[in-house]
């Protein structure tokens, strides 16, 4: 069964958040600034409606989402992505960043 990830373009509120976040990436592997180690998160987002700003990228996980405002496009390509994402995540040797 495929992981339940929101599609690109979805807009959400994070827990205790006051600004809308648009999902612009999924399965993002990056160097954590706090630990200087490689980690991954379910999502990468930007503030909506202002868009991508490299100095204000937001990394978060499914469990950090409080409310879905809008769901992005879901088609057969999205279904295939989710299938491949499951396989990628199972083989990944990078820990998932816990965001509180």
VEXMI-950750 format. One record per residue: residue number from 1; residue in one letter; x, y, z of N, C-alpha, C, O, CB in turn. Coordinates in Angstrom, 1 decimal, m for minus. Glycine has a CB too. Example, Ala and Ser with C-alpha at 12.3 -4.5 7.8 and 13.67 -1.06 7.14 Angstrom:
<sites>
+------+------+--------+--------+--------+--------+---------+--------+--------+--------+--------+--------+--------+--------+--------+---------+--------+
: dodo : fido :  neast : nnorth :    nup : caeast : canorth :   caup :  ceast : cnorth :    cup :  oeast : onorth :    oup : cbeast : cbnorth :   cbup :
+------+------+--------+--------+--------+--------+---------+--------+--------+--------+--------+--------+--------+--------+--------+---------+--------+
:    1 :    A :   13.2 :   m5.7 :    7.8 :   12.3 :    m4.5 :    7.8 :   13.2 :   m3.3 :    7.8 :   14.2 :   m3.3 :    8.5 :   11.3 :    m4.5 :    9.0 :
:    2 :    S :   12.8 :   m2.2 :    7.1 :   13.7 :    m1.1 :    7.1 :   12.9 :    0.0 :    7.9 :   13.4 :    1.1 :    8.0 :   14.1 :    m0.6 :    5.7 :
+------+------+--------+--------+--------+--------+---------+--------+--------+--------+--------+--------+--------+--------+--------+---------+--------+
</sites>
This chain:
<sites>
+------+------+--------+--------+--------+--------+---------+--------+--------+--------+--------+--------+--------+--------+--------+---------+--------+
: dodo : fido :  neast : nnorth :    nup : caeast : canorth :   caup :  ceast : cnorth :    cup :  oeast : onorth :    oup : cbeast : cbnorth :   cbup :
+------+------+--------+--------+--------+--------+---------+--------+--------+--------+--------+--------+--------+--------+--------+---------+--------+
:    1 :    X :    0.8 :   m1.2 :    0.0 :    0.0 :     0.0 :    0.0 :    0.9 :    1.2 :    0.0 :    1.9 :    1.3 :    0.7 :   m0.9 :     0.0 :    1.2 :
:    2 :    X :    0.5 :    2.2 :   m0.8 :    1.3 :     3.4 :   m0.9 :    1.1 :    4.3 :    0.3 :    0.0 :    4.4 :    0.9 :    0.9 :     4.2 :   m2.2 :
:    3 :    X :    2.2 :    5.0 :    0.6 :    2.1 :     6.0 :    1.7 :    1.1 :    7.1 :    1.3 :    1.1 :    7.5 :    0.1 :    3.5 :     6.6 :    2.0 :
:    4 :    X :    0.4 :    7.7 :    2.2 :   m0.5 :     8.7 :    2.0 :    0.2 :   10.1 :    2.1 :    0.2 :   10.7 :    3.2 :   m1.7 :     8.7 :    3.0 :
:    5 :    X :    0.7 :   10.6 :    1.0 :    1.3 :    11.9 :    0.9 :    0.4 :   12.8 :    0.1 :   m0.2 :   12.4 :   m0.8 :    2.8 :    11.8 :    0.3 :
:    6 :    X :    0.4 :   14.1 :    0.5 :   m0.3 :    15.0 :   m0.2 :    0.5 :   15.4 :   m1.5 :    1.7 :   15.3 :   m1.5 :   m0.6 :    16.3 :    0.6 :
:    7 :    X :   m0.2 :   15.7 :   m2.6 :    0.4 :    16.0 :   m3.9 :    1.1 :   17.4 :   m3.8 :    0.7 :   18.2 :   m3.0 :   m0.5 :    15.9 :   m5.0 :
:    8 :    X :    2.0 :   17.6 :   m4.8 :    2.6 :    18.9 :   m4.9 :    1.5 :   19.9 :   m5.2 :    0.4 :   19.6 :   m5.8 :    3.6 :    18.9 :   m6.1 :
:    9 :    X :    1.7 :   21.1 :   m4.7 :    0.7 :    22.2 :   m4.9 :   m0.4 :   22.2 :   m3.8 :   m1.1 :   23.2 :   m3.7 :    0.0 :    22.0 :   m6.2 :
:   10 :    X :   m0.4 :   21.2 :   m2.9 :   m1.3 :    21.2 :   m1.8 :   m1.0 :   22.4 :   m0.8 :    0.2 :   22.7 :   m0.7 :   m1.3 :    19.9 :   m1.1 :
:   11 :    X :   m2.0 :   22.9 :   m0.2 :   m1.8 :    24.0 :    0.7 :   m2.3 :   23.6 :    2.1 :   m3.4 :   23.1 :    2.2 :   m2.5 :    25.3 :    0.2 :
:   12 :    X :   m1.5 :   23.8 :    3.1 :   m1.8 :    23.3 :    4.5 :   m1.5 :   24.4 :    5.5 :   m0.8 :   25.3 :    5.3 :   m1.0 :    22.0 :    4.8 :
:   13 :    X :   m2.1 :   24.2 :    6.7 :   m1.7 :    24.8 :    7.9 :   m0.9 :   23.8 :    8.7 :   m1.4 :   22.7 :    8.9 :   m2.9 :    25.5 :    8.7 :
:   14 :    X :    0.2 :   24.2 :    9.3 :    0.9 :    23.3 :   10.2 :    0.4 :   23.5 :   11.6 :   m0.3 :   24.5 :   11.9 :    2.5 :    23.6 :   10.2 :
:   15 :    X :    0.6 :   22.5 :   12.5 :    0.2 :    22.6 :   13.9 :    0.7 :   23.9 :   14.5 :    1.9 :   24.3 :   14.3 :    0.7 :    21.4 :   14.7 :
:   16 :    X :   m0.2 :   24.7 :   15.1 :    0.1 :    26.0 :   15.7 :    0.6 :   27.0 :   14.7 :    1.2 :   28.0 :   15.1 :    1.2 :    25.8 :   16.8 :
:   17 :    X :    0.4 :   26.7 :   13.4 :    0.8 :    27.7 :   12.4 :   m0.3 :   28.7 :   12.1 :   m1.5 :   28.5 :   12.2 :    1.1 :    26.9 :   11.1 :
:   18 :    X :    0.1 :   29.9 :   11.6 :   m0.8 :    30.9 :   11.3 :   m0.7 :   31.3 :    9.8 :   m1.5 :   32.2 :    9.3 :   m0.5 :    32.2 :   12.1 :
:   19 :    X :    0.2 :   30.7 :    9.1 :    0.4 :    31.0 :    7.7 :    0.2 :   29.8 :    6.8 :    0.6 :   28.7 :    7.3 :    1.8 :    31.7 :    7.4 :
:   20 :    X :   m0.3 :   29.9 :    5.6 :   m0.5 :    28.8 :    4.7 :    0.8 :   28.4 :    4.1 :    1.7 :   29.3 :    3.8 :   m1.5 :    29.2 :    3.6 :
:   21 :    X :    1.0 :   27.1 :    4.0 :    2.3 :    26.5 :    3.4 :    1.9 :   25.7 :    2.2 :    1.0 :   24.9 :    2.3 :    3.0 :    25.6 :    4.5 :
:   22 :    X :    2.6 :   26.0 :    1.1 :    2.3 :    25.2 :   m0.1 :    3.4 :   24.2 :   m0.3 :    4.6 :   24.5 :   m0.2 :    2.3 :    26.1 :   m1.4 :
:   23 :    X :    3.0 :   22.9 :   m0.6 :    4.0 :    21.8 :   m0.7 :    4.6 :   21.9 :   m2.1 :    4.0 :   21.9 :   m3.1 :    3.3 :    20.4 :   m0.5 :
:   24 :    X :    6.0 :   22.0 :   m2.1 :    6.7 :    22.1 :   m3.3 :    7.7 :   21.0 :   m3.5 :    8.4 :   20.9 :   m4.6 :    7.5 :    23.5 :   m3.4 :
:   25 :    X :    7.8 :   20.1 :   m2.5 :    8.8 :    19.0 :   m2.6 :    8.4 :   17.9 :   m1.7 :    7.8 :   18.2 :   m0.6 :   10.2 :    19.4 :   m2.4 :
:   26 :    X :    8.8 :   16.6 :   m2.0 :    8.5 :    15.5 :   m1.1 :    9.7 :   14.6 :   m1.0 :   10.4 :   14.4 :   m2.0 :    7.2 :    14.7 :   m1.6 :
:   27 :    X :    9.9 :   14.0 :    0.1 :   11.0 :    13.1 :    0.3 :   12.3 :   13.8 :    0.1 :   13.2 :   13.4 :   m0.6 :   11.0 :    11.9 :   m0.7 :
:   28 :    X :   12.5 :   14.9 :    0.8 :   13.6 :    15.8 :    0.7 :   14.7 :   15.4 :    1.7 :   14.5 :   15.3 :    2.9 :   13.2 :    17.3 :    1.0 :
:   29 :    X :   15.9 :   15.1 :    1.1 :   17.1 :    14.7 :    1.9 :   18.0 :   16.0 :    2.0 :   18.3 :   16.6 :    1.0 :   17.9 :    13.5 :    1.3 :
:   30 :    X :   18.4 :   16.3 :    3.2 :   19.2 :    17.5 :    3.4 :   20.1 :   17.4 :    4.6 :   19.9 :   16.5 :    5.4 :   18.3 :    18.8 :    3.5 :
:   31 :    X :   21.0 :   18.3 :    4.8 :   21.8 :    18.3 :    6.0 :   21.1 :   19.2 :    7.0 :   20.9 :   20.4 :    6.8 :   23.3 :    18.9 :    5.6 :
:   32 :    X :   20.8 :   18.6 :    8.1 :   20.2 :    19.3 :    9.2 :   21.1 :   20.3 :    9.9 :   22.2 :   19.9 :   10.3 :   19.7 :    18.2 :   10.3 :
:   33 :    X :   20.7 :   21.5 :    9.9 :   21.5 :    22.6 :   10.5 :   21.8 :   22.4 :   12.0 :   22.8 :   22.9 :   12.5 :   20.9 :    23.9 :   10.2 :
:   34 :    X :   20.8 :   21.7 :   12.7 :   21.0 :    21.5 :   14.1 :   22.0 :   20.4 :   14.4 :   22.8 :   20.6 :   15.4 :   19.7 :    21.2 :   14.8 :
:   35 :    X :   22.0 :   19.4 :   13.7 :   22.9 :    18.2 :   14.0 :   24.0 :   18.0 :   13.0 :   25.0 :   17.3 :   13.2 :   22.1 :    17.0 :   14.0 :
:   36 :    X :   24.0 :   18.7 :   11.8 :   25.0 :    18.6 :   10.8 :   25.0 :   17.2 :   10.2 :   26.0 :   16.8 :    9.7 :   26.3 :    19.0 :   11.3 :
:   37 :    X :   23.9 :   16.5 :   10.3 :   23.7 :    15.2 :    9.7 :   22.7 :   15.1 :    8.6 :   21.8 :   16.0 :    8.6 :   23.4 :    14.2 :   10.8 :
:   38 :    X :   22.8 :   14.2 :    7.7 :   21.8 :    14.0 :    6.7 :   20.5 :   13.4 :    7.2 :   20.6 :   12.4 :    7.9 :   22.4 :    13.1 :    5.6 :
:   39 :    X :   19.4 :   14.0 :    6.9 :   18.1 :    13.6 :    7.3 :   17.1 :   13.8 :    6.2 :   17.5 :   14.4 :    5.1 :   17.6 :    14.4 :    8.6 :
:   40 :    X :   15.9 :   13.3 :    6.4 :   14.9 :    13.6 :    5.3 :   13.6 :   13.9 :    6.0 :   13.3 :   13.6 :    7.2 :   14.7 :    12.4 :    4.4 :
:   41 :    X :   12.7 :   14.6 :    5.3 :   11.3 :    14.9 :    5.7 :   10.4 :   14.5 :    4.6 :   10.7 :   14.4 :    3.5 :   11.2 :    16.4 :    6.1 :
:   42 :    X :    9.1 :   14.4 :    5.0 :    8.1 :    14.1 :    4.0 :    7.9 :   15.2 :    3.0 :    7.7 :   15.0 :    1.8 :    6.7 :    13.8 :    4.7 :
:   43 :    X :    8.0 :   16.4 :    3.5 :    7.6 :    17.6 :    2.7 :    8.6 :   18.7 :    2.8 :    9.3 :   18.9 :    3.8 :    6.3 :    18.1 :    3.0 :
:   44 :    X :    8.7 :   19.5 :    1.7 :    9.3 :    20.8 :    1.7 :    8.3 :   21.8 :    1.2 :    7.5 :   21.5 :    0.3 :   10.6 :    20.9 :    0.8 :
:   45 :    X :    8.2 :   22.9 :    1.9 :    7.1 :    23.9 :    1.5 :    7.6 :   25.3 :    1.5 :    8.8 :   25.6 :    1.9 :    6.0 :    23.8 :    2.4 :
:   46 :    X :    6.8 :   26.2 :    1.0 :    7.0 :    27.6 :    1.0 :    5.8 :   28.3 :    1.5 :    4.7 :   27.8 :    1.4 :    7.5 :    28.1 :   m0.4 :
:   47 :    X :    5.9 :   29.6 :    1.9 :    4.8 :    30.4 :    2.3 :    3.9 :   30.6 :    1.1 :    4.4 :   30.9 :    0.0 :    5.2 :    31.7 :    3.0 :
:   48 :    X :    2.6 :   30.6 :    1.3 :    1.6 :    30.9 :    0.3 :    1.0 :   32.2 :    0.6 :    0.6 :   32.3 :    1.8 :    0.6 :    29.7 :    0.2 :
:   49 :    X :    0.9 :   33.1 :   m0.2 :    1.1 :    33.0 :   m1.7 :    2.4 :   33.6 :   m2.2 :    2.6 :   33.7 :   m3.4 :    0.0 :    33.8 :   m2.4 :
:   50 :    X :    3.3 :   33.9 :   m1.3 :    4.6 :    34.5 :   m1.7 :    5.5 :   33.6 :   m2.5 :    6.2 :   34.1 :   m3.4 :    5.3 :    35.0 :   m0.6 :
:   51 :    X :    5.5 :   32.3 :   m2.3 :    6.2 :    31.4 :   m3.1 :    7.6 :   31.1 :   m2.5 :    7.9 :   31.4 :   m1.4 :    6.4 :    31.9 :   m4.5 :
:   52 :    X :    8.4 :   30.4 :   m3.4 :    9.7 :    29.9 :   m2.9 :   10.7 :   31.1 :   m2.6 :   10.9 :   32.0 :   m3.4 :   10.3 :    29.0 :   m4.0 :
:   53 :    X :   11.3 :   30.9 :   m1.5 :   12.4 :    31.8 :   m1.0 :   13.4 :   30.9 :   m0.4 :   13.2 :   30.3 :    0.6 :   11.8 :    32.9 :    0.0 :
:   54 :    X :   14.6 :   30.8 :   m1.0 :   15.6 :    29.9 :   m0.5 :   16.0 :   30.2 :    1.0 :   16.5 :   29.2 :    1.6 :   16.9 :    30.0 :   m1.3 :
:   55 :    X :   15.8 :   31.4 :    1.5 :   16.1 :    31.7 :    2.9 :   15.0 :   31.3 :    3.8 :   15.1 :   31.4 :    5.0 :   16.5 :    33.1 :    3.0 :
:   56 :    X :   13.8 :   30.9 :    3.3 :   12.7 :    30.6 :    4.1 :   12.0 :   29.3 :    3.7 :   10.8 :   29.3 :    3.5 :   11.7 :    31.8 :    4.1 :
:   57 :    X :   12.8 :   28.3 :    3.5 :   12.2 :    27.0 :    3.1 :   11.7 :   26.3 :    4.4 :   12.4 :   26.3 :    5.4 :   13.3 :    26.1 :    2.3 :
:   58 :    X :   10.6 :   25.6 :    4.3 :   10.0 :    25.0 :    5.4 :   10.0 :   23.4 :    5.2 :    9.5 :   23.0 :    4.2 :    8.6 :    25.5 :    5.7 :
:   59 :    X :   10.6 :   22.7 :    6.2 :   10.6 :    21.3 :    6.1 :    9.7 :   20.7 :    7.2 :    9.7 :   21.2 :    8.3 :   12.1 :    20.7 :    6.3 :
:   60 :    X :    8.8 :   19.7 :    6.8 :    7.9 :    19.2 :    7.8 :    7.5 :   17.8 :    7.3 :    7.7 :   17.4 :    6.2 :    6.7 :    20.1 :    7.9 :
:   61 :    X :    6.8 :   17.1 :    8.3 :    6.3 :    15.8 :    8.0 :    4.8 :   15.7 :    8.1 :    4.1 :   16.7 :    8.5 :    6.9 :    14.8 :    9.1 :
:   62 :    X :    4.3 :   14.6 :    7.7 :    2.8 :    14.4 :    7.6 :    2.2 :   14.7 :    9.0 :    1.1 :   15.3 :    9.1 :    2.5 :    13.0 :    7.2 :
:   63 :    X :    2.8 :   14.3 :   10.1 :    2.3 :    14.4 :   11.4 :    2.3 :   15.9 :   11.9 :    1.6 :   16.2 :   12.9 :    3.0 :    13.6 :   12.4 :
:   64 :    X :    3.0 :   16.8 :   11.2 :    3.0 :    18.2 :   11.5 :    1.8 :   19.0 :   10.9 :    1.6 :   20.2 :   11.3 :    4.3 :    18.8 :   11.1 :
:   65 :    X :    1.1 :   18.4 :   10.0 :    0.0 :    19.1 :    9.3 :   m1.2 :   19.1 :   10.2 :   m1.7 :   18.1 :   10.7 :   m0.3 :    18.4 :    8.0 :
:   66 :    X :   m1.8 :   20.3 :   10.4 :   m3.0 :    20.4 :   11.2 :   m4.2 :   20.4 :   10.3 :   m5.2 :   19.8 :   10.6 :   m2.9 :    21.7 :   12.0 :
:   67 :    X :   m4.2 :   21.1 :    9.2 :   m5.4 :    21.3 :    8.3 :   m5.0 :   21.4 :    6.8 :   m4.0 :   22.1 :    6.5 :   m6.2 :    22.5 :    8.7 :
:   68 :    X :   m5.7 :   20.6 :    6.0 :   m5.4 :    20.7 :    4.5 :   m6.4 :   21.7 :    4.0 :   m7.6 :   21.6 :    4.1 :   m5.6 :    19.3 :    3.8 :
:   69 :    X :   m5.9 :   22.8 :    3.3 :   m6.8 :    23.8 :    2.8 :   m7.1 :   23.5 :    1.3 :   m8.2 :   23.7 :    0.9 :   m6.0 :    25.2 :    2.8 :
:   70 :    X :   m6.1 :   22.9 :    0.6 :   m6.3 :    22.6 :   m0.8 :   m5.4 :   21.4 :   m1.2 :   m4.3 :   21.3 :   m0.7 :   m5.9 :    23.8 :   m1.7 :
:   71 :    X :   m5.9 :   20.5 :   m1.9 :   m5.2 :    19.3 :   m2.4 :   m4.7 :   19.5 :   m3.8 :   m5.6 :   19.9 :   m4.7 :   m5.9 :    18.0 :   m2.2 :
:   72 :    X :   m3.5 :   19.3 :   m4.1 :   m2.9 :    19.5 :   m5.5 :   m3.4 :   18.4 :   m6.4 :   m4.2 :   17.5 :   m6.0 :   m1.4 :    19.5 :   m5.4 :
:   73 :    X :   m2.9 :   18.5 :   m7.6 :   m3.4 :    17.5 :   m8.7 :   m3.0 :   16.1 :   m8.3 :   m1.9 :   15.8 :   m7.9 :   m2.7 :    17.9 :  m10.0 :
:   74 :    X :   m4.0 :   15.2 :   m8.5 :   m3.8 :    13.8 :   m8.3 :   m4.2 :   13.1 :   m9.6 :   m5.4 :   13.1 :  m10.0 :   m4.6 :    13.3 :   m7.1 :
:   75 :    X :   m3.2 :   12.4 :  m10.2 :   m3.5 :    11.7 :  m11.5 :   m2.7 :   10.4 :  m11.4 :   m2.1 :   10.0 :  m10.4 :   m3.2 :    12.5 :  m12.7 :
:   76 :    X :   m2.6 :    9.7 :  m12.6 :   m1.9 :     8.4 :  m12.6 :   m0.4 :    8.6 :  m12.3 :    0.3 :    7.7 :  m11.8 :   m2.1 :     7.8 :  m14.0 :
:   77 :    X :    0.2 :    9.8 :  m12.7 :    1.6 :    10.0 :  m12.4 :    1.8 :   10.2 :  m10.9 :    2.8 :    9.7 :  m10.4 :    2.1 :    11.3 :  m13.1 :
:   78 :    X :    0.8 :   10.8 :  m10.2 :    0.9 :    10.9 :   m8.8 :    0.8 :    9.5 :   m8.1 :    1.6 :    9.2 :   m7.2 :   m0.2 :    11.8 :   m8.2 :
:   79 :    X :    0.0 :    8.6 :   m8.6 :   m0.2 :     7.3 :   m8.0 :    1.2 :    6.5 :   m8.2 :    1.6 :    5.8 :   m7.3 :   m1.3 :     6.5 :   m8.7 :
:   80 :    X :    1.8 :    6.7 :   m9.4 :    3.0 :     6.0 :   m9.6 :    4.1 :    6.6 :   m8.7 :    5.0 :    5.8 :   m8.2 :    3.4 :     6.1 :  m11.1 :
:   81 :    X :    4.2 :    7.9 :   m8.5 :    5.1 :     8.5 :   m7.6 :    5.0 :    7.9 :   m6.2 :    6.1 :    7.6 :   m5.6 :    4.9 :    10.0 :   m7.6 :
:   82 :    X :    3.8 :    7.7 :   m5.7 :    3.6 :     7.2 :   m4.4 :    4.1 :    5.8 :   m4.3 :    4.7 :    5.4 :   m3.2 :    2.2 :     7.3 :   m4.0 :
:   83 :    X :    3.9 :    5.0 :   m5.3 :    4.4 :     3.6 :   m5.3 :    5.9 :    3.6 :   m5.2 :    6.5 :    2.9 :   m4.4 :    3.9 :     2.9 :   m6.6 :
:   84 :    X :    6.6 :    4.4 :   m6.1 :    8.0 :     4.5 :   m6.1 :    8.6 :    5.1 :   m4.8 :    9.6 :    4.7 :   m4.3 :    8.5 :     5.3 :   m7.2 :
:   85 :    X :    7.8 :    6.0 :   m4.2 :    8.2 :     6.7 :   m2.9 :    8.3 :    5.6 :   m1.8 :    9.3 :    5.6 :   m1.0 :    7.2 :     7.8 :   m2.5 :
:   86 :    X :    7.3 :    4.7 :   m1.8 :    7.4 :     3.6 :   m0.8 :    8.7 :    2.8 :   m0.9 :    9.3 :    2.6 :    0.1 :    6.2 :     2.7 :   m0.9 :
:   87 :    X :    9.0 :    2.5 :   m2.1 :   10.2 :     1.7 :   m2.3 :   11.5 :    2.5 :   m2.0 :   12.4 :    1.9 :   m1.3 :   10.3 :     1.3 :   m3.8 :
:   88 :    X :   11.5 :    3.8 :   m2.3 :   12.6 :     4.6 :   m2.0 :   12.8 :    4.7 :   m0.5 :   13.9 :    4.6 :    0.0 :   12.4 :     6.0 :   m2.6 :
:   89 :    X :   11.7 :    5.0 :    0.2 :   11.7 :     5.2 :    1.7 :   12.2 :    3.9 :    2.4 :   13.0 :    4.0 :    3.4 :   10.4 :     5.6 :    2.2 :
:   90 :    X :   11.8 :    2.7 :    1.9 :   12.2 :     1.4 :    2.5 :   13.7 :    1.2 :    2.3 :   14.4 :    0.7 :    3.2 :   11.5 :     0.3 :    1.9 :
:   91 :    X :   14.3 :    1.7 :    1.2 :   15.7 :     1.4 :    1.0 :   16.6 :    2.6 :    1.6 :   17.8 :    2.4 :    1.6 :   16.0 :     1.4 :   m0.5 :
:   92 :    X :   16.0 :    3.7 :    2.0 :   16.8 :     4.8 :    2.4 :   17.5 :    4.5 :    3.8 :   16.8 :    4.0 :    4.7 :   15.8 :     6.0 :    2.6 :
:   93 :    X :   18.7 :    4.9 :    3.8 :   19.5 :     4.7 :    5.1 :   19.7 :    6.0 :    5.9 :   20.5 :    6.1 :    6.7 :   20.9 :     4.1 :    4.8 :
:   94 :    X :   18.8 :    6.9 :    5.5 :   18.9 :     8.3 :    6.2 :   17.7 :    8.4 :    7.1 :   16.6 :    8.0 :    6.8 :   18.8 :     9.4 :    5.1 :
:   95 :    X :   18.0 :    8.8 :    8.4 :   16.9 :     8.9 :    9.3 :   15.9 :   10.1 :    9.0 :   16.3 :   11.1 :    8.4 :   17.4 :     9.2 :   10.7 :
:   96 :    X :   14.7 :    9.8 :    9.4 :   13.6 :    10.9 :    9.2 :   13.8 :   11.9 :   10.3 :   13.9 :   11.5 :   11.5 :   12.2 :    10.2 :    9.1 :
:   97 :    X :   13.8 :   13.2 :   10.0 :   13.9 :    14.2 :   11.0 :   12.6 :   14.3 :   11.8 :   11.5 :   14.4 :   11.2 :   14.3 :    15.6 :   10.3 :
:   98 :    X :   12.7 :   14.3 :   13.1 :   11.5 :    14.5 :   13.9 :   11.4 :   16.0 :   14.2 :   12.3 :   16.6 :   14.7 :   11.6 :    13.7 :   15.2 :
:   99 :    X :   10.2 :   16.5 :   13.8 :    9.9 :    17.9 :   13.9 :    8.8 :   18.1 :   14.9 :    7.7 :   17.6 :   14.8 :    9.6 :    18.6 :   12.6 :
:  100 :    X :    9.1 :   18.9 :   16.0 :    8.1 :    19.1 :   17.0 :    7.5 :   20.5 :   16.9 :    6.7 :   20.8 :   17.7 :    8.7 :    18.8 :   18.4 :
+------+------+--------+--------+--------+--------+---------+--------+--------+--------+--------+--------+--------+--------+--------+---------+--------+
</sites>
